[in-house]
Amino acid sequence: MSSKEVLKVIRKIKDLPTLPRTILKITETINNPKSSADDLAGIISDDQVLTARLLKLVNSSFYGFPQRISTVTTAIVLLGFDAIRNLLLTSSVFNLFSNSKTQKISKLEEQWDHSFGCALGAKIIGDFLRHGKIEELFVAGLLHDIGKIVEMMFLPDDFRRVDSMVKEQNILFITAEESLLGYTHAEVGKLLAERWNLPPKLINIIAHHHDPGLAGAFSQEAAIVHLADILCRAMNMGSGGDNKMPPLNREEWESLQLELSAIEPIMERMEREFEDVRLFMSH
């Protein structure tokens, strides 16, 4: 199916969540080189929910700051503009879909748990690789399967058909999508990310988390999310919709320049931190 045909499918979906105006204003402010920390703090502080959410996130075990951060401006100064945008985007997207009505609550929770695990894995792998933008990897991990959540909630007939084929043939979710639908969750996620005007790096990672080599300048980040996805499946963190592990080819592995000996400590950290991440994102 061409991207135009996938777009037609997306346009048929009624009530597809849109990002809050405040998030769009925050993105505009961050993209303006003349903006200051006070300008950004003013926008965030006007939204009590976002303010509370931000302070909760920066005071969580995700960062582990020794002293409590009590103002938005302090959070911005400590974390930087991009990190603030990524954290608020993450929590807003989760909130949008978690508030939607669905009959598949357990499947939705399993999918979010998988996404949390992948986000955490991407962050920890980024730590090992000394990647400069760990929050960006966290967001990419959380949103990599957003297309599956869209299918589950807004294209339930297509989702059911894929789910049945996955169970009957014990194949990857994306393989069943390609066979039955002619489009995949990666394409749906990419189009949703474009509609939300997310940064090109996030769009590419979402689009190519199964084939990182096609992500161009962002192939390393896509490979990090791809590896995190595989480790989540190995550790049974939630469910990606199937019981298979996507193959990690040699080129993708070599592009990461990660020592094989790092995998065990990465997985141990993922296991230790998973419940903390799940709790602070879920409430």
N, C-alpha and C positions, 0 to 999 in steps of 0.2 A: 504494500500500500504506500502511495506517495505521501509526502508531508502534507500536501493539500488535502488529500482524502482523510488523513488522520485529523487535520484541523477541522474538517467537516464533522467528524465524530465528536470532537471536543465541543464544537459549537452547539451540538444537539443537547449537550448537558445543561439542564436548567439549574440555576442557583449554585453554580460553581463558585466557591468562596473567592473573594477578592481580598487583597491585603488591606489592612486598615490604613486610612489616610495618613495617620501619624507616622507609620512606617515609611510611607512614600515621602513624606516631608523630611524625615530623618535622612533618607537616602539622598535627597536633593541637597540637603545641608552639608552632608559629608562630601558630596561631589563638588561642592563649591570651595575652591582653595582659600577664599577669604573668610570662611566660617571659623569661629572660635569655639572653645569648649563651652563657654557660657551660652553661645547661640544654640548649640546642640542640647545643653542641659535645660534651657528654657522650653524647647519643644517637648522633650521627654517629660519634664515636670508638669506640663499642662495635662498630661494623661496619667491619672492616679494609678490605673491598673498597670500600665507599662512601667511606671516608676517603682511600684512595689515588686513587680516581677524582676526588674533589673537588679534592684538591691538584694533580692533573695538569691539571684544567680551569682552575683559577685561575692556574696558572703557564704557560698556553698563550698563543699569539699572539692569542687571542680577546680577552684583556684587556691584555696587553702591560705589566704592572707592571714597573717598573725593577728592583725587588729580589725575590728569590725568597721566596715565602710558604711557611713550613714548618709552621705549626700551623693546625688547624681553626678555633680561636677567632679568629685573625688574619684568616682568610678571611671569617668571618662579620661581623666588625667592618667590614672594608673593603667588602664587597659588600651586606650587609644580609640580613635573614631571607628576604624574597621571592625575591631573586636566588639564594640558596643552595637554596631549595626547588625553584626552576625548573630549575637546573642538574642537581641530583640526580634530579629527575623525568625530565628529558630522557635522561640517560645510562642510567637504569634501564629506561625503556621501550625504548630501542634495544637494550639488552642482553637484555631479555625475548624480543623477536622475533628477534633475530639468533641466539639459541641454539636456536630452534625448528627442527625438521626440515622441509625442503621440497625438492621436486624441481625447483623453479624458482629455483635459486640466482641465475642471471644476472638474471632479471626482478626478483628481490628486491633485488639490489644496485643495479640501475638505479633502482628506486623509492626506495631509501634515498638514493642520490646526488641524486635530484630533491628529496627532502625536505630534505637538507642544504643544497642550493642555495637552496631556498625559505626555510629558516630564516635563512641568511646574508643573503639579500636583504631579508627583513623587518627584520632587525637594522640593516642599512645604511640602508634607507629610514627607519627609526625615528630613526637618527642625524641624517639630513638634516632630519627634521621636529622634532628635539629632543624626541622622545617620552620620557616619564619612566621607562618600564619596558622597556628594550631586551631584557633576558633573557626577559621574558614574550612578546615578539614572536618571539624566537628559538624558544622552545618551541612557540608556536602554529604557526610555519612548519614546524617539524619534524613536528608531529602532524597537520597539516591533512589529509593523505591516509592517516591510520592505518587508515581503513575499507577502503581498497584492499588494504592488507597483510593485514588480517583476511580479506577475501574470497579473496585469493591463497592463503593458507595454510590456511584453515579451511572455505572454501566453494569448493573448486577447480572443481567442475562449473559453477557459476554464473560464476566468473571466466573459465573457458575459453570459454563461450558469448559473454560480453561481448567478450573479446579477439578472437574470430573476427569478430564483427560490426564491431568497430572497424577491423580490417584490411581487411575486404571493402568497407566503405562509406566508409572514411576519415572517420570522425566522432569527436566527443569521447567519451571513456570514459563520462562521466555521461549522455550522450544515449543510448548503447547500454544502459546500466543501466536508465534510465527505460523504454525500449522493451521490453526482455527480462525484467527482474526485477521491476519495480514498486517497487524500493527502490534507494537510491544509497549510494555509499561515504560520502557526507557524513552520511547518516542512521545508518549503521552506526557511523561514528566518533563521532557524538554520543552514541549509546547506550553505547558502550564508555567514553567519557569520563565519562558519568554514573555508570556502574557503578564506575568508579575514584574517584568523588567529587572530580573535578577542579574547579577554580574555575569559576563561571558564565561568566566572560569567555572562558576557553579552550573551554568547551563550545559557546558561541555562535559563536566564530570557526571551529571545526571544522565546525559544522553549516551555516554560511553563507559559506564561503570562495568559493563560486561566485556568491552573491547577497548581497554585503555590506550592501545596503540593508535587509535583513531582520534584521540582527543587533542592531537597537535601539540601546541605549546603547553598544554595542561595534562599531558599524558602521565607524568609522574604522580600528580595529585589523584588522577583517575585510578592509577595502579594502586595507590595507597588505600583508596576506598574499596577497590576490588579485593585486595588482600584482607581488609577488615571484614568485608562481607563473608569471605570464605572462613575466616577464623570464628566469626559469630555462628555460622552454621555448624562448624566442628564442635563448638561449645554448647550448642542447643540454646542459644539466646534468642528467645522468641521463635518466629517462623517466617521465612521468606516466601512461604506458599508452596514449598515442595520439600522433599527429603534428600535432595541431591546437592552436591557441591560443584559450582562452576569450576572448570579447569583453569589453573594458573599456568600460563605457558612460560617458557624459559626467558623469552625477551622481556616480558612484563616483570618477572622476578629480578632479572639482572638490572633492569632500569632503576629499581629501587636502591640498589647497592646496600642491601641490608644483610647482615650476617645471619646465617641459619641459626646460630646460637641465640639470637635475639628473640626468636619466636616463643620459646617457653616463658621467659620473663614478661613478654608482651601479653601473653594469654593469662598469666598469673595476675598481672595488673588489671586486665579487663575483668577478671572474675571478682577481684577485690572491690573495684570501683563501680561495678554495674548497678547494684542496688541503690547506691547514692545518687547516681545520675538519673536512674529511673524515678526515684522519689522526688528529686527537685524539679524534674521536667513535668511530672505528672500532676502536680498540685499547685 
